Amino acid sequence: MRSLRLLLGLALAGLLALAAPPVPAAAGFVVNPSSAQLSHGFPADPKAAVRDARSLVAAGHLKRAIATLKLYTAEHPREIGVRRFLGDLYYRAGDLRSARRTYLAIVTDFGGDRDTYNRLGSVYASENHINRAIAYFDKSLPAADSVIDLVSLHRRKGDLPSFIAYTRAQALSHPNDPGLQDDLGQVYESVRRPGAAERAFRRALALAPQDVGALNGLGLTMLDQGLVKDAIADFQQCLNELPGEYKCTNNLAVADLDIDRVAEAERLLKSAHAQRPELPEAIVNLGYIRDERGDWRGAIRRYLQALAVGPFWRDAYLNLGIDYERHHLYALAESVLLKGIAAVPYDGAMHVVLGQTYADQGKRALALAQYSFATHALDRHVRNVAKRLIAALSPASAQSPQPRRRR
């Protein structure tokens, strides 16, 4: 899914202490069960099947939701949407083999399907099969949520500049294709070039004014440039075009948090979670609000809830690790951050927080190794934090007197 700019609060206190508050999660772009049940216990129509499964997920019964959809799809093999959602729940449960098998069966039975190609890319990326993931994500283009994943994968592969150049060339050679302009905007947003991203999204919207993906993307670039009121207008326009859209609802809540409209943000997040309980972003943000209120134990419960439905969701691992580290629960912090790095390789922020966890325990060599990983992060702020923390742990720094901080 398209991921919004993360409000990562990695602030240095001097050169030695890392004060990293948890961050709101970005979205990249409880319903009553149906009364129309068959005698053997599952709904008679596809919308009710998905709605009932979401109700089970919202109640914490992910495995029961999977079992229900397995029964339904066995009886209704032509319902591609329900079969795809079953694959989604397998993915949410961390059962990558079943998710892959489900998605591949859809492609075999129905031919090319961009939404399913996107999901296959996510599965192969989670399994660290980079080339296969790229191949399937490519098949889902243009104007798909695959672009941010492709940026990450090409960066890991080492050919990100070529991918950026190719995407730009495609957009320039097809100036009347809004999907290709949207793709370029997502690329620039992913590599922290919000000005260029804004221009690309505006070109997409000039061609397709009702494109909710481009409206969401434009809102993200406004947030990145500190133009919160403009971002709110873009997200609200997105919701005017498609009421209840999950990503724009979540991202509007993040914008509200930026200007301390916490109550409104919480209302929006609860609405988003009720509509899509199988997605983690709104859950993480509800945890973030608890953290802001000083209820870190309640926040941890939310982050764990997010991981139950999003075992590959970086923000939940990061915020959980930060809370554990800040409250000196170092063993728990190490465990969750190592799992997060395994699920989302090459994330600089998690390496920084893990390094701080080691540093706080006097494990200098381990801390330096994590900070070194973080110096290659895509986010310039994370890179700078890592470099300063390395300098703080260097022998010369340890021997030099520290200047007194002025009040």
N, C-alpha and C positions, 0 to 999 in steps of 0.2 A: 504494500500500500504506500501511496505517497506519504512522505513524512515531512512534517512542518519543521521550521527552524526550532531548535531546542534552546530553551532559555537556560543555558548551562552556566551556573554561578561559580566558576572556579576562580575565586579571588584569593590573592596572596596577602597574608598578614606578615609584613616584613619579607624575609626570604625563606623562613623555616616552616611556617604553618600554612596548611592548605585548608581554607574554609570553603567547602563545597556544599552548599545547600542542595537538597533534591530539586529536580527540575520538572516543569510540566511536560507531558508527553505530547508529541505531535501526531496528527493523523494525516496521512498522505492522501492525501485525498481519501416493563414486564407485561407481555401480552397474554391475555386469557387464552387458555387452550381451546381448540375447536371442540364443539359438541358433536360434530359429525365424525364419529368413530366407527370403524369397522368392528365386527364381532371379535376379531383377534387382537384389537387394541391399538391400531394406528390409523391416522386420518385417511379419508377417502380422496382428498385432492391435494395437489402439490403445495399450494400456498399454506394450507393448514398443516401439512407435514413439516414445512420449514418453521412455521410459527410455533408449533408445539415443541419442536427441537430447541428453538431459542428459549422457550419458557423453561425447559429442563436445564439448559445451560445456565440461565439466570438463577435457577435454584441450586446450582452447584452440582448438577447431575450430568456431567459431560458424557460419561460412559453410557448412561441410559439413553441420552439423546442419540448417540451413535448407534446403539442397538435398535432404537426405534426406526431410524432412517435406513438401516440395513434391511429391515423387514419391508419397509415401504418400497425401496428401490428394487427389491427382488420381485415384488408384485407389479411394479410400474417401471420397467427398464428404459422406457423411452422418455422419461422425465429428466432431461439433461440438467436442469437447474437443481433438482433435489440431489442428483448424483454428484454434482459439483460441490454442493454444500456438505454432503457426507465426506467428500475428500477434504474439505476445509476443516471439518471437525477432527478428522484423523490428524491433520497437520497441527491443529490446536492442542491435541492430546500428545503430540510428540511422536506419533506413530508414522514416521516418514515412509516406511515401506508400504503400508496400506494406503496412505495418501497418494503416493506415486502410482500404485497399481490402479487406484480408482480413476485418477486423471488420465492415465494412458489408455484405459478402457474407453473413456469418453471419446478421446481422439480417434481411437480405432473404430468405434461404432458410429461416430457422427462426422468424422473428417475434421478439417481445420476449425478451431474454435479459439479465438484470441484470449478469452478469459481463462480458458483451461491451459493454454500455452503459458500464460503469465504465472499460473499456479505451479505448473511443472518447473518453471524456472526457479521459483522459490524453494521447491523441494530439493532440486539439484544443488542450489546454492547452499542450502542448509547442510547438505551432505558433502560440501566442498568439492563438487564436480564442476569446476568453473566453466570449462568450455561447453559442456552440455547445458548448464544454466544460461549462459549467454545465448546459445542457439535458440532455446525456447523463448527467452525474453524477447529476442529479436523478432520472433514470429508473432508476438503480440502487438508490435508497433504498427502504426503510429498512435499517438495520443492515448497511451496506456500508462498505468502506474509502474511499469517495468523500468522506466528510465533511471530512477534513482538507484535501483538495484544494479542496473547496468553500469552506472558510474562507479559504484563500489567494486564490482567484479572486474572491470577493466583496470581499475587502480591496482587491484591485487595481481592482475595478470601483467601489469607493467606497461600497458599501451593506452592509458587514459588520454593523453594528448591526441592520439590518432582518432579515438572515438569522438572526442569533442569536435575535432576538425571535420570528421565525416558528418556528424549531426548538423553542424553549422552549414556545411556545403549542401546538404539535403534541403535545409530550410531556405537557403538562398536561391537554390535552383528551382524551387517550387513555392514561390512567394504567395500563391493563392491557396495553399493547403494549410488550413488552421491547425490540423493535427501535427504537422511537422514543426510549426511555430511553437506549439505547446511543448513538443519534445525538447526543442532547443531551450525554452524557458526553464524546463525542469533540470536540464543539464547545468545551466548557469546557476540555478538556485542551489544545486547539489555541491558545486565547487565554490560556493560563497562569492558569487558575482551578482549581487541583487540588482544592480543597475541594468546590466545586460539582460538579466532574467525578466525584469519589468518590461523592457522594450519588446522582448519576444512574446510575452503574454499579451501585451496590448495589441500586437499585430494579430495574434490569434483571435482576440476578442473583436477586432475590427472586422474580421471575416466571419466570425460566429459569435455574436454578442451574447447568446444564451448558453454558451459552453461553461458548465459548472466547474469542469476541471481547470480551465484557464482562469476563471474567477477565483477559485481557491488558490491557484498558484500565484496570481497577482496579489492576493491578500497576504500570502507568505512573504513576498518580496517587500511589501509595505512594512510588515513587522520587522524584517531584517534591517530596514532603513530607519526604524524608529518612528514610522508614520502610523501610529496605532489607530487614529480615527479613520484614516483612509483604509486601513486593513479591515476595520469593523464594517465599513460601508461595502467593501468587496464581499466579505463573508455573508453579510445580510442580503446582498443582491443574489449571491449563490443560493441562499435559502428561499428567496422569492421565486427563483427559477425552479428549484426542486425542494419543496418544503420537507424538513426533517433530514436532509442529506447529512450523513454521519460525519464526514470529514469537515465540512464547513461548520457544522454545529460544534464539534470539538474545538476547531481552530478559533471560532468566535469566542468560545469560553476562554481560551488561552489569551486572546487579545483583551478580554475583560479583566483577566488576572493582571495583565500589564498595567492597568489603570486602577487597580484595587477595587474593582466591582466584583467582589468575591461571591456575594449572594447570587448575583445574576449568573456568574460563571458556574456555580454549583448547580443551579437549576438547569442550565443547558446541559451540563455533563450528565446529570441524572436522566434527562430526557434521551440523550444519545445512548447511554448505557441500556436504558429500557428497550430502545429500538434494536440495538445490536449487542446483546450481552456476550456474544462470542468474540468480540474484539477488545483489545487491551487498552487502547489509548485513553478512553474516558475513565477507566478504572484507575490507571496511573495518576491521572490528573485529580481525581477525587482523593487519592492518597496524598498528593502534593498539597491539597488544601488542608488536609488534616495535619501535615507537617507544619504548614504555616501557622496553624492554630496551636502548635505545641504538643499535639497528640501524636507523637512519633510511633507509639505502639499501634494506634489505629491506622496510621499511614502504612506501617509494615504489613498489617493484615490486608490492606488494599493492594499493595505491591505483590504479595504472595497470590492474591486472587487473580491479578493480571497475569502472572506467570502460569497459573493453572490453565488459562485459555490462550496464552501467547508465550510458549516456552522458548521462542526465538526473538522475544521483544526486548531490545536493548535497554530502553528507558526504565523498565521495571527492575532489571538487574542493577543498573547504575544507581537508581534512587535507593534501592534496598541496601546496596553496598555502602552508600554514603551514610545512611542512617545507622547501620551497624558500626561503621568506623567512628562516627561522631560520638557514639555512646560506648566506645571501647570494647565492643563485642567483636574482637579481632578475628577469632576463629570463624565466626559466622560471616564476617565481611570477606575474608579470604575465600571461603567456600563459594559464596554467591558470585563474587567477581570472577573467579576462575571459571565457573560455569558460564557466566555471561560472555567472557572472552572466547570460550570454546564455541558458544552459540553464535556469536557475532564477532568474528576475527577482525583484527586491525582497528579496534575502536580505541582511539587515543585516550578518551576521557576515563574509560574503565581502567586502563593501564595506569593513569595518574592516581586514581583513588586507591588502586591496589598498591601502588608504590608508597603512598602515604600510610596505608595500613602497615606495610612492612617497616617503614621509617619510624612510626610510632612505637614499634616493638624493638627498635634497635637493630633491625635486620638490614644493615646499610647496603650490602651487595645486592640483595634481592630488590631493594627499593630502587637502586640505580639502574638495574636491568629494566624494570618497568618504566621508569622515566625515559630511558633510552628508546624503548618502543614508541612512547608517546611523542617523541620529537619528530616522528614521521606522520603524525596525524594530519588529516585534511584541514582541520580547524586551526587557524593561525593562533588563536588564543590558547588552545590546548598545547600547541607546540611551544609557545612562549613560557607557559607555566612550567612545562616539563624541563625546559632549559634552565630556568631559574632555580628549580628544585635540585637539579643536578649540580648547579654551581653552589647551592647552599650546603650540599653534602660533600663537596670536594675538600681535600686536605687543606688547601690554601684558605678556603673560607672558614674552616673549623679553627685555624690558627689565628686568623685575623680578628681583631676586636670589632664587635658590632657597634655601629653608631646608636646612640640613644634615640628612641623615638620621641618626638615632640608631642605633647598633648594638644 
